Amino acid sequence: MRNATNVLARALRGFFSDHLPRVRGLSPHTVMSYRDSIALLLRFLAPRHERTIVELNLDHIDPKSLIAFLDHLESERGNCASTRNSRLAAVHAFARYVATQHPECIEMCQRLLAVPFKRTCARVVEYLESNEIGAMLEATDQRTRYGRRDYALLLSLFNTGARVQELLDLRPVDLQLERPFQVRLFGKGRKERLCPLWPRTVEVLRMLVTETKLDISSSAPLFRNRRGKPLTRFGVRYILKKYAVRACSSAPSLARKRVHPHTLRHTAAVHLLQAGVDLVTISHWLGHASVETTNRYTAIDLETKRAAVEKANPVANIDGAALTPWRSDASVLEWLEAL
């Protein structure tokens, strides 16, 4: 490709400094995810083409190299197919941008966009039963400062069904601890929503705000670690795993479940569904872009399935006495039509 040298560097600068944050308005977390994907790709391409990263150009990002990079993610870095697809989505987004800014590269970009996503196996969505979430809450030591913080964290996740980053971005100014009790959450695509709070959650959050010595109008993160820094997603995952292990003595079924931040989001959705809340309301509660996303909870709600089985009438003559008998001289179609 002619004049490809330095096009890559210019394209990357425009993509990350202007296109993603200003034109598309993506959140900083999404921009950083794209950044990590492109950085991994460049680090892979440099030794493959025997060049330094600054010497790479768009010619080196060809479909063959991209597929090799994706295979490298799975075979050597141990990434799952969904992570592989996430990295590919970032490359696709960059290819679409390059095609609009550098028309001479359209053919190369089209070839990159033709690299397909890999099919993934849909995992069963796990959620916690009432006794399991209750056991985890009881496992916190509320006599200590961090035990009370962890209790507030668990209860808030269960109450709101918030994504973990939504909760970590929570500030005292986002809380309304006077009636009507509610919290303002900032979700994907910078969308914000209001979520109602239970009186018990309000009581616990009031205590947390007081204990952390934050003013109710403060814009500082509410949940902090032992060093006074904002709690991270990895910190929340560690906290949940710790209390899931502790709670196994009173709720042994927890030992068979993967407990992570999104588990409590699923738990909130299923419990709302079991309480009779309609799907549209649950969709708004969780901040889903479409109610179709919320529909999956109807498939995993075991209690609703059990209730449906109990209400259903048993099939009459299950032993087959009422069915048309099979005759050896009848054709398959005749037998089927006689059913």
One Martini backbone bead per residue (centre of mass of N, CA, C, O) as a GRO file, in nm:
protein
  339
    1MET     BB    1   0.096   0.036   0.024
    2ARG     BB    2   0.075   0.359  -0.020
    3ASN     BB    3   0.151   0.575   0.228
    4ALA     BB    4   0.147   0.404   0.511
    5THR     BB    5   0.343   0.556   0.652
    6ASN     BB    6   0.214   0.691   0.958
    7VAL     BB    7  -0.091   0.628   0.947
    8LEU     BB    8  -0.123   0.468   1.207
    9ALA     BB    9  -0.051   0.689   1.410
   10ARG     BB   10  -0.265   0.897   1.320
   11ALA     BB   11  -0.511   0.712   1.357
   12LEU     BB   12  -0.478   0.655   1.658
   13ARG     BB   13  -0.497   0.943   1.758
   14GLY     BB   14  -0.783   1.006   1.643
   15PHE     BB   15  -0.938   0.767   1.769
   16PHE     BB   16  -0.867   0.832   2.086
   17SER     BB   17  -0.889   1.161   2.103
   18ASP     BB   18  -1.174   1.193   1.922
   19HIS     BB   19  -1.373   0.969   1.824
   20LEU     BB   20  -1.454   0.818   2.085
   21PRO     BB   21  -1.513   1.062   2.293
   22ARG     BB   22  -1.658   1.278   2.092
   23VAL     BB   23  -1.822   1.138   1.863
   24ARG     BB   24  -1.928   0.872   2.032
   25GLY     BB   25  -1.920   0.898   2.355
   26LEU     BB   26  -1.742   0.721   2.516
   27SER     BB   27  -1.633   0.576   2.775
   28PRO     BB   28  -1.343   0.541   2.946
   29HIS     BB   29  -1.364   0.228   2.970
   30THR     BB   30  -1.393   0.171   2.665
   31VAL     BB   31  -1.136   0.310   2.572
   32MET     BB   32  -0.944   0.128   2.742
   33SER     BB   33  -1.025  -0.136   2.609
   34TYR     BB   34  -0.933  -0.058   2.324
   35ARG     BB   35  -0.643   0.007   2.400
   36ASP     BB   36  -0.561  -0.277   2.495
   37SER     BB   37  -0.614  -0.421   2.228
   38ILE     BB   38  -0.418  -0.260   2.046
   39ALA     BB   39  -0.164  -0.307   2.216
   40LEU     BB   40  -0.159  -0.614   2.184
   41LEU     BB   41  -0.137  -0.614   1.877
   42LEU     BB   42   0.132  -0.457   1.850
   43ARG     BB   43   0.303  -0.654   2.024
   44PHE     BB   44   0.257  -0.892   1.825
   45LEU     BB   45   0.355  -0.767   1.545
   46ALA     BB   46   0.648  -0.683   1.581
   47PRO     BB   47   0.794  -0.970   1.590
   48ARG     BB   48   0.654  -1.086   1.336
   49HIS     BB   49   0.794  -0.833   1.152
   50GLU     BB   50   1.062  -0.730   1.263
   51ARG     BB   51   0.969  -0.479   1.453
   52THR     BB   52   0.891  -0.197   1.574
   53ILE     BB   53   0.623  -0.029   1.672
   54VAL     BB   54   0.699   0.245   1.518
   55GLU     BB   55   0.729   0.074   1.231
   56LEU     BB   56   0.449   0.034   1.200
   57ASN     BB   57   0.179  -0.038   0.973
   58LEU     BB   58  -0.107  -0.109   0.801
   59ASP     BB   59   0.015  -0.356   0.643
   60HIS     BB   60   0.048  -0.537   0.916
   61ILE     BB   61  -0.280  -0.538   0.929
   62ASP     BB   62  -0.374  -0.835   0.849
   63PRO     BB   63  -0.576  -1.105   0.849
   64LYS     BB   64  -0.358  -1.312   0.922
   65SER     BB   65  -0.249  -1.159   1.171
   66LEU     BB   66  -0.517  -1.133   1.321
   67ILE     BB   67  -0.573  -1.437   1.355
   68ALA     BB   68  -0.311  -1.496   1.506
   69PHE     BB   69  -0.380  -1.313   1.746
   70LEU     BB   70  -0.640  -1.458   1.834
   71ASP     BB   71  -0.500  -1.731   1.885
   72HIS     BB   72  -0.302  -1.621   2.099
   73LEU     BB   73  -0.511  -1.549   2.314
   74GLU     BB   74  -0.605  -1.848   2.360
   75SER     BB   75  -0.332  -2.026   2.369
   76GLU     BB   76  -0.136  -1.822   2.552
   77ARG     BB   77  -0.340  -1.633   2.739
   78GLY     BB   78  -0.624  -1.784   2.802
   79ASN     BB   79  -0.859  -1.685   2.646
   80CYS     BB   80  -1.171  -1.648   2.572
   81ALA     BB   81  -1.399  -1.603   2.324
   82SER     BB   82  -1.518  -1.335   2.433
   83THR     BB   83  -1.248  -1.185   2.449
   84ARG     BB   84  -1.173  -1.218   2.156
   85ASN     BB   85  -1.421  -1.057   2.051
   86SER     BB   86  -1.353  -0.793   2.196
   87ARG     BB   87  -1.088  -0.741   2.045
   88LEU     BB   88  -1.212  -0.745   1.760
   89ALA     BB   89  -1.405  -0.504   1.797
   90ALA     BB   90  -1.179  -0.293   1.817
   91VAL     BB   91  -1.061  -0.341   1.535
   92HIS     BB   92  -1.316  -0.281   1.378
   93ALA     BB   93  -1.348   0.011   1.473
   94PHE     BB   94  -1.079   0.104   1.352
   95ALA     BB   95  -1.136   0.025   1.057
   96ARG     BB   96  -1.378   0.214   1.017
   97TYR     BB   97  -1.223   0.472   1.067
   98VAL     BB   98  -1.004   0.446   0.848
   99ALA     BB   99  -1.202   0.436   0.605
  100THR     BB  100  -1.299   0.741   0.649
  101GLN     BB  101  -1.000   0.883   0.661
  102HIS     BB  102  -0.870   0.649   0.448
  103PRO     BB  103  -0.961   0.557   0.141
  104GLU     BB  104  -0.699   0.391   0.050
  105CYS     BB  105  -0.786   0.162   0.296
  106ILE     BB  106  -1.055   0.009   0.237
  107GLU     BB  107  -0.970  -0.275   0.149
  108MET     BB  108  -0.827  -0.351   0.415
  109CYS     BB  109  -1.071  -0.300   0.602
  110GLN     BB  110  -1.263  -0.509   0.477
  111ARG     BB  111  -1.085  -0.753   0.552
  112LEU     BB  112  -1.101  -0.711   0.858
  113LEU     BB  113  -1.420  -0.713   0.877
  114ALA     BB  114  -1.430  -1.025   0.774
  115VAL     BB  115  -1.351  -1.108   1.043
  116PRO     BB  116  -1.487  -1.327   1.251
  117PHE     BB  117  -1.668  -1.423   1.497
  118LYS     BB  118  -1.683  -1.632   1.768
  119ARG     BB  119  -1.840  -1.883   1.885
  120THR     BB  120  -2.034  -1.917   2.181
  121CYS     BB  121  -2.105  -2.038   2.493
  122ALA     BB  122  -2.380  -2.033   2.678
  123ARG     BB  123  -2.419  -1.953   2.990
  124VAL     BB  124  -2.545  -2.009   3.281
  125VAL     BB  125  -2.744  -1.817   3.475
  126GLU     BB  126  -2.658  -1.712   3.789
  127TYR     BB  127  -2.813  -1.728   4.116
  128LEU     BB  128  -2.945  -1.631   4.427
  129GLU     BB  129  -3.084  -1.727   4.694
  130SER     BB  130  -3.213  -1.609   4.977
  131ASN     BB  131  -3.028  -1.777   5.173
  132GLU     BB  132  -2.757  -1.696   5.034
  133ILE     BB  133  -2.764  -1.387   5.062
  134GLY     BB  134  -2.812  -1.396   5.369
  135ALA     BB  135  -2.545  -1.541   5.443
  136MET     BB  136  -2.354  -1.323   5.333
  137LEU     BB  137  -2.451  -1.091   5.512
  138GLU     BB  138  -2.395  -1.247   5.786
  139ALA     BB  139  -2.074  -1.280   5.733
  140THR     BB  140  -2.046  -1.006   5.822
  141ASP     BB  141  -1.854  -0.780   6.028
  142GLN     BB  142  -2.022  -0.517   6.198
  143ARG     BB  143  -1.786  -0.437   6.411
  144THR     BB  144  -1.645  -0.338   6.159
  145ARG     BB  145  -1.573  -0.116   5.919
  146TYR     BB  146  -1.538  -0.322   5.671
  147GLY     BB  147  -1.790  -0.487   5.731
  148ARG     BB  148  -1.989  -0.251   5.683
  149ARG     BB  149  -1.902  -0.194   5.395
  150ASP     BB  150  -1.968  -0.477   5.281
  151TYR     BB  151  -2.265  -0.473   5.351
  152ALA     BB  152  -2.334  -0.225   5.175
  153LEU     BB  153  -2.240  -0.347   4.911
  154LEU     BB  154  -2.420  -0.599   4.896
  155LEU     BB  155  -2.696  -0.457   4.936
  156SER     BB  156  -2.673  -0.263   4.692
  157LEU     BB  157  -2.646  -0.474   4.470
  158PHE     BB  158  -2.918  -0.617   4.534
  159ASN     BB  159  -3.110  -0.374   4.517
  160THR     BB  160  -3.012  -0.251   4.221
  161GLY     BB  161  -2.846  -0.425   4.005
  162ALA     BB  162  -2.570  -0.323   3.961
  163ARG     BB  163  -2.305  -0.254   3.820
  164VAL     BB  164  -1.998  -0.241   3.944
  165GLN     BB  165  -1.918   0.040   3.825
  166GLU     BB  166  -2.168   0.193   3.917
  167LEU     BB  167  -2.103   0.159   4.222
  168LEU     BB  168  -1.808   0.276   4.221
  169ASP     BB  169  -1.926   0.566   4.113
  170LEU     BB  170  -2.048   0.627   4.372
  171ARG     BB  171  -2.195   0.912   4.533
  172PRO     BB  172  -2.339   1.098   4.770
  173VAL     BB  173  -2.487   1.288   4.557
  174ASP     BB  174  -2.656   1.027   4.438
  175LEU     BB  175  -2.812   1.035   4.703
  176GLN     BB  176  -3.150   0.970   4.840
  177LEU     BB  177  -3.223   0.976   5.199
  178GLU     BB  178  -3.499   1.086   5.122
  179ARG     BB  179  -3.804   1.107   5.052
  180PRO     BB  180  -3.757   0.938   4.798
  181PHE     BB  181  -3.578   0.660   4.780
  182GLN     BB  182  -3.262   0.700   4.596
  183VAL     BB  183  -3.053   0.637   4.299
  184ARG     BB  184  -2.789   0.745   4.090
  185LEU     BB  185  -2.707   0.594   3.780
  186PHE     BB  186  -2.420   0.518   3.565
  187GLY     BB  187  -2.410   0.381   3.260
  188LYS     BB  188  -2.411   0.289   2.965
  189GLY     BB  189  -2.358   0.551   2.758
  190ARG     BB  190  -2.423   0.764   2.995
  191LYS     BB  191  -2.657   0.648   3.132
  192GLU     BB  192  -2.927   0.740   3.343
  193ARG     BB  193  -3.068   0.628   3.665
  194LEU     BB  194  -3.334   0.544   3.882
  195CYS     BB  195  -3.320   0.382   4.209
  196PRO     BB  196  -3.466   0.226   4.446
  197LEU     BB  197  -3.474   0.216   4.806
  198TRP     BB  198  -3.442   0.061   5.085
  199PRO     BB  199  -3.455   0.132   5.412
  200ARG     BB  200  -3.209  -0.043   5.487
  201THR     BB  201  -3.015   0.080   5.281
  202VAL     BB  202  -3.032   0.369   5.382
  203GLU     BB  203  -2.924   0.317   5.665
  204VAL     BB  204  -2.647   0.205   5.576
  205LEU     BB  205  -2.556   0.451   5.399
  206ARG     BB  206  -2.559   0.660   5.622
  207MET     BB  207  -2.338   0.524   5.792
  208LEU     BB  208  -2.118   0.534   5.572
  209VAL     BB  209  -2.103   0.839   5.530
  210THR     BB  210  -2.030   0.903   5.824
  211GLU     BB  211  -1.775   0.716   5.854
  212THR     BB  212  -1.624   0.859   5.595
  213LYS     BB  213  -1.661   1.173   5.616
  214LEU     BB  214  -1.896   1.256   5.417
  215ASP     BB  215  -2.065   1.455   5.231
  216ILE     BB  216  -2.372   1.449   5.070
  217SER     BB  217  -2.228   1.651   4.836
  218SER     BB  218  -2.020   1.463   4.749
  219SER     BB  219  -1.781   1.348   4.472
  220ALA     BB  220  -1.678   1.112   4.615
  221PRO     BB  221  -1.614   0.805   4.654
  222LEU     BB  222  -1.770   0.575   4.864
  223PHE     BB  223  -1.596   0.324   4.789
  224ARG     BB  224  -1.322   0.201   4.990
  225ASN     BB  225  -1.022   0.120   5.081
  226ARG     BB  226  -0.763   0.091   5.316
  227ARG     BB  227  -0.608   0.343   5.154
  228GLY     BB  228  -0.850   0.540   5.039
  229LYS     BB  229  -0.919   0.416   4.778
  230PRO     BB  230  -1.084   0.324   4.526
  231LEU     BB  231  -1.264   0.073   4.454
  232THR     BB  232  -1.241  -0.222   4.276
  233ARG     BB  233  -1.339  -0.486   4.089
  234PHE     BB  234  -1.136  -0.680   4.225
  235GLY     BB  235  -1.223  -0.614   4.512
  236VAL     BB  236  -1.517  -0.710   4.486
  237ARG     BB  237  -1.456  -1.000   4.404
  238TYR     BB  238  -1.306  -1.069   4.666
  239ILE     BB  239  -1.536  -1.012   4.863
  240LEU     BB  240  -1.742  -1.215   4.751
  241LYS     BB  241  -1.569  -1.469   4.780
  242LYS     BB  242  -1.526  -1.452   5.085
  243TYR     BB  243  -1.838  -1.469   5.166
  244ALA     BB  244  -1.904  -1.730   5.020
  245VAL     BB  245  -1.718  -1.906   5.190
  246ARG     BB  246  -1.832  -1.835   5.472
  247ALA     BB  247  -2.143  -1.919   5.392
  248CYS     BB  248  -2.127  -2.235   5.348
  249SER     BB  249  -2.214  -2.337   5.633
  250SER     BB  250  -2.526  -2.218   5.587
  251ALA     BB  251  -2.480  -2.241   5.247
  252PRO     BB  252  -2.373  -2.502   5.062
  253SER     BB  253  -2.461  -2.417   4.764
  254LEU     BB  254  -2.229  -2.201   4.715
  255ALA     BB  255  -2.000  -2.405   4.628
  256ARG     BB  256  -2.150  -2.438   4.324
  257LYS     BB  257  -2.091  -2.128   4.280
  258ARG     BB  258  -2.044  -1.835   4.091
  259VAL     BB  259  -1.920  -1.551   4.261
  260HIS     BB  260  -2.004  -1.234   4.130
  261PRO     BB  261  -2.111  -0.927   4.058
  262HIS     BB  262  -2.328  -1.034   3.842
  263THR     BB  263  -2.484  -1.222   4.030
  264LEU     BB  264  -2.641  -0.992   4.180
  265ARG     BB  265  -2.784  -0.890   3.932
  266HIS     BB  266  -2.936  -1.151   3.873
  267THR     BB  267  -3.072  -1.171   4.149
  268ALA     BB  268  -3.242  -0.916   4.132
  269ALA     BB  269  -3.403  -0.994   3.878
  270VAL     BB  270  -3.533  -1.261   3.982
  271HIS     BB  271  -3.671  -1.142   4.238
  272LEU     BB  272  -3.850  -0.947   4.082
  273LEU     BB  273  -3.995  -1.162   3.917
  274GLN     BB  274  -4.107  -1.323   4.166
  275ALA     BB  275  -4.269  -1.052   4.267
  276GLY     BB  276  -4.419  -0.950   3.980
  277VAL     BB  277  -4.244  -0.791   3.801
  278ASP     BB  278  -4.217  -0.647   3.517
  279LEU     BB  279  -4.000  -0.640   3.250
  280VAL     BB  280  -3.987  -0.336   3.196
  281THR     BB  281  -3.909  -0.251   3.484
  282ILE     BB  282  -3.654  -0.425   3.502
  283SER     BB  283  -3.510  -0.295   3.264
  284HIS     BB  284  -3.492  -0.013   3.398
  285TRP     BB  285  -3.355  -0.098   3.661
  286LEU     BB  286  -3.091  -0.222   3.497
  287GLY     BB  287  -3.034  -0.068   3.215
  288HIS     BB  288  -3.153  -0.173   2.961
  289ALA     BB  289  -3.181  -0.129   2.618
  290SER     BB  290  -3.358  -0.402   2.620
  291VAL     BB  291  -3.607  -0.630   2.692
  292GLU     BB  292  -3.465  -0.877   2.564
  293THR     BB  293  -3.247  -0.901   2.784
  294THR     BB  294  -3.460  -0.969   3.017
  295ASN     BB  295  -3.588  -1.243   2.911
  296ARG     BB  296  -3.376  -1.450   3.028
  297TYR     BB  297  -3.501  -1.466   3.322
  298THR     BB  298  -3.742  -1.654   3.246
  299ALA     BB  299  -3.547  -1.912   3.198
  300ILE     BB  300  -3.406  -1.917   3.513
  301ASP     BB  301  -3.671  -1.930   3.677
  302LEU     BB  302  -3.747  -2.189   3.879
  303GLU     BB  303  -4.002  -2.109   4.035
  304THR     BB  304  -4.180  -2.055   3.789
  305LYS     BB  305  -4.153  -2.339   3.671
  306ARG     BB  306  -4.275  -2.491   3.911
  307ALA     BB  307  -4.549  -2.346   3.905
  308ALA     BB  308  -4.623  -2.439   3.617
  309VAL     BB  309  -4.624  -2.742   3.677
  310GLU     BB  310  -4.846  -2.734   3.899
  311LYS     BB  311  -5.070  -2.604   3.704
  312ALA     BB  312  -5.045  -2.827   3.523
  313ASN     BB  313  -5.188  -3.069   3.356
  314PRO     BB  314  -5.194  -3.381   3.324
  315VAL     BB  315  -5.140  -3.620   3.108
  316ALA     BB  316  -5.343  -3.812   2.950
  317ASN     BB  317  -5.271  -4.124   2.909
  318ILE     BB  318  -4.950  -4.181   2.941
  319ASP     BB  319  -4.948  -4.495   2.856
  320GLY     BB  320  -5.113  -4.492   2.559
  321ALA     BB  321  -5.414  -4.594   2.541
  322ALA     BB  322  -5.532  -4.343   2.353
  323LEU     BB  323  -5.364  -4.416   2.135
  324THR     BB  324  -5.290  -4.497   1.835
  325PRO     BB  325  -5.225  -4.783   1.715
  326TRP     BB  326  -4.986  -4.985   1.592
  327ARG     BB  327  -4.951  -5.094   1.256
  328SER     BB  328  -4.784  -5.302   1.045
  329ASP     BB  329  -4.969  -5.206   0.776
  330ALA     BB  330  -4.888  -4.920   0.831
  331SER     BB  331  -4.801  -4.623   0.760
  332VAL     BB  332  -4.654  -4.353   0.884
  333LEU     BB  333  -4.859  -4.144   0.779
  334GLU     BB  334  -5.116  -4.283   0.879
  335TRP     BB  335  -5.041  -4.274   1.177
  336LEU     BB  336  -5.005  -3.968   1.205
  337GLU     BB  337  -5.301  -3.890   1.102
  338ALA     BB  338  -5.438  -4.062   1.353
  339LEU     BB  339  -5.357  -3.880   1.612
   0.00000   0.00000   0.00000
